[in-house]
Amino acid sequence: MRKILSLWIVFAMFDIPVFAAAPNKYNLMIAPGTLVENSVALLWDKQYAKETITYEILLNNKLQGTATKTNYTLTNLLPGTSYKVMVRVKGSKDKKNFLLKFKTVAKGKIYNILDYGAKADGDFKNTTAIQKAIDACTKGGTVYIPKGVFVTGALFLKSNMTLLVEKDAVLQGSVDTTDYLPLIKNRFEGWEMETYASLINAGTLNRNGSYNIKNLRITGGGTIKGGGKKLELACKAARGIRSRGRLILLMNCQDVSIDNLTITEPPCWTIHYLYSDNISCHNLNIITKGIHNGDGIDPDSSTDSYIFNCTFDTGDDCIAIKSGKNPEGYYVGKPTTNVRITHCDFIRGHGISIGSEMSGGVSDVLIQDCKAGALLHGVQIKGTKERGGYVKNVTVTDCQLLKITIFSAVNYNNDGEAAPVLPTFENFVFTNIDLTKANIKEPVININGFKDPKHKLRNVVFQNMLLPDNGKVVINDAEKVKFTNVQSVNGAKPEYVVANSTGIVY
């Protein structure tokens, strides 16, 4: 798989060109799971200039539109047709490079759930009717959820299909725990275990690396709404806190797009994908406020994730990047790698997070052109000394944030035997960050490594950071941390509080 990071991080410490976008290196690509009969979503690497850049998107050499973001969706394409597309900076005359060729898929059959006995009365249980439509769906087909409220229990999707929830349609999860039986094996908070099924399920758990669901899309403009607080409490009462399913669960899936939906009221995590590859989550409005463990999106021991144009208002972490916990996660050893989070709006929640379950390792994460509001911990990297594993090669750039935190000890989800080695945190870049709206009653930047001298936080760069006046920076148990052009709105340096750290330059 191609590395997705567009920023070249160079850690020749203290003589650091923090990042350099290679000239005209667009890495134009199709977002996984989005190439369908009449549309496709494109992604490319950000290009840098002194002024704001506008991109031109050309289809078969004809201008289709412009974008200031690093993504664009082509629509109104013809099924089964070959195209060539180019993205270039506006004003560029280049007609040869950065060209991508693709062919849309053939038109598939539509399976309207009403034809299988579904009723949109907000009361009738539609599980059997919808599952019949899914089972009948042939390769390339679409299961169509029309306007109305359709109550259902657990549904199980398959390869080579689309689940389309139409605008003004609501796929409403039941609040009855028996509608999510039998129990299935997945992973929650780092451990593989049996839980209730999720509202929407795809794939079966297999830690050996194979994919059993491919080419799946969940889309349509409507709403997927779970059983929410009532289902959360019912699951806890019946089988305990860790028995809850997700709203959407992907296991051992490849080439999936979840897009253009409002997704709300999960019983715990909202979108969770595990042991999966090439997953796109885009143009989503995720709302989980008031839900215990109400994470928005959880990439878990998965590779090549693309999260863009999403809005989060969550009861826990907006995004939490994970890879298992303690000995199990360490020995399974399936890292989460190549995560690209761009053009997202984080309204409320605990954080844009890596961890706390990161025992299989996390690497190559890009957070770019995002805006974070009232997040409890802002952008955070978190773990404990019991975890093992690593977090490395993380870049956060061109964002508006309220806080940056790195925790080496958290006071929750820390049960069980420790991994056989200590974890490592290393190679982080934070650049072009607006922190001016941060609360100065607590540290604006608070970074903490592990106490063991061999496992201190190391190789961290902060460059071009704008802080509020009287902002404080705390550094504990770290080595080789450099601050360049980090200042308040009035040009003053922040207050630095440093303990048990070496090689700190500011």
Sequence and secondary structure as in RCSB ss.txt:
>XXXX:A:sequence
MRKILSLWIVFAMFDIPVFAAAPNKYNLMIAPGTLVENSVALLWDKQYAKETITYEILLNNKLQGTATKTNYTLT
NLLPGTSYKVMVRVKGSKDKKNFLLKFKTVAKGKIYNILDYGAKADGDFKNTTAIQKAIDACTKGGTVYIPKGVF
VTGALFLKSNMTLLVEKDAVLQGSVDTTDYLPLIKNRFEGWEMETYASLINAGTLNRNGSYNIKNLRITGGGTIK
GGGKKLELACKAARGIRSRGRLILLMNCQDVSIDNLTITEPPCWTIHYLYSDNISCHNLNIITKGIHNGDGIDPD
SSTDSYIFNCTFDTGDDCIAIKSGKNPEGYYVGKPTTNVRITHCDFIRGHGISIGSEMSGGVSDVLIQDCKAGAL
LHGVQIKGTKERGGYVKNVTVTDCQLLKITIFSAVNYNNDGEAAPVLPTFENFVFTNIDLTKANIKEPVININGF
KDPKHKLRNVVFQNMLLPDNGKVVINDAEKVKFTNVQSVNGAKPEYVVANSTGIVY
>XXXX:A:secstr
      S     TTS       TT    EE TT   SS EEEE      SS   EEEEETTEEEEEESSSEEEE 
S  TT EEEEEEEETT    SSSEEEEE      EEEGGGGT   SSSSB HHHHHHHHHH  TTEEEEE SEEE
EE  EE  SSEEEEEBTTEEEEE S GGGG S EEEEETTEEEEE   SEEE    TTS  SEEEEEEESBSEEE
  HHHHHHHHHHHH GGG   SEEEESEEEEEEEEEEEE  SS SEEEES EEEEEEEEEEE TT TT  SEEEE
S EEEEEES EEE SS SEEEB   HHHHHHH   EEEEEEES EEEEES EEE S  TT EEEEEEES EEEEE
SSSEEEE  TTS SEEEEEEEEEEE S EEEES  SSS  S   SS  EEEEEEEEEEE TT  TTS SEEEE  
SSGGG EEEEEEEEEEE TT EEEEESEEEEEEEEEEETTS   EEEEES EEEE 
